[in-house]
Amino acid sequence: MDAVLRMFRKLSLLIRREQFNDDLAEEMAFHRELRAKELEREGMGAEPSRYAAARQFGNPMRLKEQSHEIVAFRFETAVQDLRYAFRQLRRNPAFACTTTIILALGIGSTTAIFSAVNPILFKPLPYP
């Protein structure tokens, strides 16, 4: 049940990406402000406490990327990689043709070899 709930949560985050980004930015700002107020109570000035809180909190972009990695589906990065690969192949058509021919030959030869090896090695003989 927990896995199903987690998957629905990830799907909702995939659909409502902007709301997730806004909520994440608000949460990070809240924690920075909270730490800055704690530092102010300890005797640090307003401006230095803000800078110290930002340094202690860390790089906001890195934290945002880590949050996205935690809640993101793995296929999102695969889709991004495929789109990048197609853009690169469209830029260089000679390389795209060569790649396509090599892949076709590789897949065809693998299929032909397995079609011959499968009945010989893996299927039982028709007699005892």
PERAFEN-V493204 format. One record per pair of residues at least 4 apart in sequence whose C-alpha atoms are under 6 Angstrom apart, sorted by the first residue. I is the first residue (numbers start at 1). GAP is how many residues later the second one is. Records with the same first field share a line. If there is no record, write none. Layout:
I = GAP, GAP
This chain:
12 = 4
13 = 4
32 = 21
35 = 18
36 = 13, 14, 17
39 = 5, 10
40 = 4, 5, 9
44 = 5
45 = 4
49 = 4
53 = 4
68 = 4
89 = 7
95 = 4
104 = 4
105 = 4
111 = 4
114 = 4
117 = 4
118 = 4
119 = 4
